[in-house]
Amino acid sequence: MDARLAPSVGFHLELPTKTWTQRYLQVGCGGLCGTISLHASAADGCPLLDTNGFAVASTDMGHEGMSGDFGSDPLKRADFAYRAVHLTAITAKRLIATFYGRPADRSYFSGCSDGGREALMEAQRFPADFDGIVAGAPAMNFEVQNSLFHGWQARSNTDPTGEAVLVASRLPILHDAVLAACDGLDGQVDGLVSAPEACHFDPSTVQCSSDLDKGQCLTGAEVETVRRLYEGPKDHATGERLTVGGPQPGSELAWAGVYVPSSPREPMLSQKIALDALGHLIFDTDPPARYTLADLNFDRATFDKLRPRHPLFDATDPDLSAFAQRGGKLILWHGWGDPHISPINSIAYHQAVEETMGRGKTESFERLYLLPGVHHCSGGEGPSAVDMLTPLMLWAERNQAPDAIVTKDPPKGKTARSRPVYPYPYIAQYGGKGDANDAASYHRSDKRHEVTVPAWAGSDFYRFYSPRLQ
């Protein structure tokens, strides 16, 4: 069923006639949305989903296409920020009740990337919409993410002639050096960096002795670019960080196609992401029509221009008391190898919720899972096929709080590994016996692998704020 909510919110609802189990699932979208997809992330092998047990819906977020031009319209901005998902939830539930002659017993939401932002927006603004929420790699810091983060990554890999300094063919050299330095920090050499918080890799260790040597080493210009990509932007006068975190050690191969192109003159995705958002979404006053990333200043003054729309687009309010009070359950997850959205964003939010609500209360309704070697929402060097939806339902319906969740290599992958992930700050530790590719050979680490979230210009974004409507 396709329908439209005034003025321009498109949505699609599927209603199984024989297999419905009185459950509703709403699916988020990615990027700037503009299309409808019913693909549920982090639900690989979910029995109920595979047998059409859900009524399923999704929305295009109130506009068509991935361009940010819709940001010129205040109502379309609101549709994208929060309104379209909420209206779809309300309308879909009413249609479900009419079609089946009874309402859904349980309602769930699953999304990754912007879908993860949508998921958190629901928990924060509309805590009664869903009983359980899966938020993957959430773009919760939308304002910073789509301007200063991607803008900096693109600028940092651009030389004075406009060409890329670092190209994709050079990334394996860097990645191999990171693995040599940090792979074994979790007690196992397995091609994955599972404890990035303990990895203090210095890119200069892989620098060539001269720029004429371009074998298994990086030039001085490439090393400096790598350093800038890891560190992120800082105010040039004060040294203050302008993002909460950058890509983590072990993510290097995932940089290809995002801010590291295959050839020096190939356009970078990060540049497109930033310019699409900067044109009409990020600032209260749009920049000039010919605005380029060369015009973007990385300083506190620019950061402060992001503040007016932070309460509109961002989903970083840590006060989830209303959601928790009505029994809502939240699973956050993020790949350690994500090049698009640093997992430090999710760790910072998890810690902010704990600080706001207390660790004990937070543990009663929220979990954060970090997947080693997994890229943005899927794929990567680590096992990335995972079902977060089934554990969420067991938690919401039977109060069975999740602990270990098994991740697997995709069915068509080169290997058939399985590996458990545990709630942050614990990691999976190999027991020393049995098949290292079998999840049964692992247990939860005794040590807490906690990340120190740095102070940055937007630290106050992770405190309560009054939401903006348009």
Rosetta blueprint (number, residue, H / E / L):
1 M L
2 D E
3 A E
4 R E
5 L E
6 A L
7 P L
8 S L
9 V E
10 G E
11 F E
12 H E
13 L E
14 E E
15 L L
16 P L
17 T L
18 K L
19 T L
20 W L
21 T L
22 Q L
23 R E
24 Y E
25 L E
26 Q E
27 V E
28 G L
29 C L
30 G L
31 G L
32 L L
33 C L
34 G L
35 T L
36 I L
37 S L
38 L L
39 H L
40 A L
41 S L
42 A L
43 A E
44 D L
45 G L
46 C L
47 P H
48 L H
49 L H
50 D H
51 T L
52 N L
53 G L
54 F E
55 A E
56 V E
57 A E
58 S E
59 T E
60 D L
61 M L
62 G L
63 H L
64 E L
65 G L
66 M L
67 S L
68 G H
69 D H
70 F H
71 G H
72 S H
73 D L
74 P H
75 L H
76 K H
77 R H
78 A H
79 D H
80 F H
81 A H
82 Y H
83 R H
84 A H
85 V H
86 H H
87 L H
88 T H
89 A H
90 I H
91 T H
92 A H
93 K H
94 R H
95 L H
96 I H
97 A H
98 T H
99 F H
100 Y H
101 G L
102 R L
103 P L
104 A L
105 D L
106 R E
107 S E
108 Y E
109 F E
110 S E
111 G E
112 C E
113 S L
114 D H
115 G H
116 G H
117 R H
118 E H
119 A H
120 L H
121 M H
122 E H
123 A H
124 Q H
125 R H
126 F L
127 P L
128 A L
129 D L
130 F L
131 D L
132 G E
133 I E
134 V E
135 A E
136 G E
137 A L
138 P L
139 A L
140 M L
141 N L
142 F H
143 E H
144 V H
145 Q H
146 N H
147 S H
148 L H
149 F H
150 H H
151 G H
152 W H
153 Q H
154 A H
155 R H
156 S H
157 N L
158 T E
159 D L
160 P L
161 T L
162 G L
163 E L
164 A E
165 V L
166 L L
167 V L
168 A H
169 S H
170 R H
171 L H
172 P H
173 I H
174 L H
175 H H
176 D H
177 A H
178 V H
179 L H
180 A H
181 A H
182 C H
183 D H
184 G H
185 L H
186 D H
187 G L
188 Q L
189 V L
190 D L
191 G L
192 L L
193 V L
194 S L
195 A L
196 P H
197 E H
198 A H
199 C L
200 H L
201 F L
202 D L
203 P H
204 S H
205 T H
206 V H
207 Q E
208 C L
209 S L
210 S L
211 D L
212 L L
213 D L
214 K L
215 G L
216 Q L
217 C L
218 L E
219 T L
220 G H
221 A H
222 E H
223 V H
224 E H
225 T H
226 V H
227 R H
228 R H
229 L H
230 Y H
231 E H
232 G L
233 P L
234 K E
235 D L
236 H L
237 A L
238 T L
239 G L
240 E L
241 R E
242 L L
243 T L
244 V L
245 G L
246 G L
247 P L
248 Q L
249 P L
250 G L
251 S L
252 E H
253 L H
254 A H
255 W H
256 A E
257 G L
258 V L
259 Y L
260 V E
261 P L
262 S L
263 S L
264 P L
265 R L
266 E L
267 P L
268 M L
269 L H
270 S H
271 Q H
272 K H
273 I H
274 A H
275 L H
276 D H
277 A H
278 L H
279 G H
280 H H
281 L L
282 I L
283 F L
284 D L
285 T L
286 D L
287 P L
288 P L
289 A L
290 R L
291 Y L
292 T L
293 L H
294 A H
295 D H
296 L L
297 N L
298 F L
299 D L
300 R H
301 A H
302 T H
303 F H
304 D H
305 K L
306 L L
307 R H
308 P H
309 R H
310 H H
311 P H
312 L H
313 F H
314 D L
315 A L
316 T L
317 D L
318 P L
319 D L
320 L L
321 S H
322 A H
323 F H
324 A H
325 Q H
326 R L
327 G L
328 G L
329 K E
330 L E
331 I E
332 L E
333 W E
334 H E
335 G E
336 W L
337 G L
338 D L
339 P L
340 H L
341 I L
342 S L
343 P L
344 I H
345 N H
346 S H
347 I H
348 A H
349 Y H
350 H H
351 Q H
352 A H
353 V H
354 E H
355 E H
356 T H
357 M H
358 G L
359 R H
360 G H
361 K H
362 T H
363 E H
364 S L
365 F L
366 E E
367 R E
368 L E
369 Y E
370 L E
371 L E
372 P L
373 G L
374 V E
375 H L
376 H L
377 C L
378 S L
379 G L
380 G E
381 E L
382 G L
383 P L
384 S L
385 A E
386 V E
387 D E
388 M L
389 L H
390 T H
391 P H
392 L H
393 M H
394 L H
395 W H
396 A H
397 E H
398 R H
399 N L
400 Q L
401 A L
402 P L
403 D L
404 A L
405 I E
406 V E
407 T E
408 K E
409 D L
410 P L
411 P L
412 K L
413 G L
414 K L
415 T L
416 A L
417 R L
418 S E
419 R E
420 P E
421 V E
422 Y L
423 P E
424 Y L
425 P L
426 Y L
427 I L
428 A E
429 Q E
430 Y E
431 G L
432 G L
433 K L
434 G L
435 D L
436 A L
437 N L
438 D L
439 A H
440 A H
441 S H
442 Y E
443 H E
444 R E
445 S L
446 D L
447 K L
448 R L
449 H L
450 E L
451 V L
452 T L
453 V L
454 P L
455 A L
456 W L
457 A L
458 G L
459 S H
460 D H
461 F H
462 Y H
463 R L
464 F L
465 Y L
466 S L
467 P L
468 R L
469 L L
470 Q L
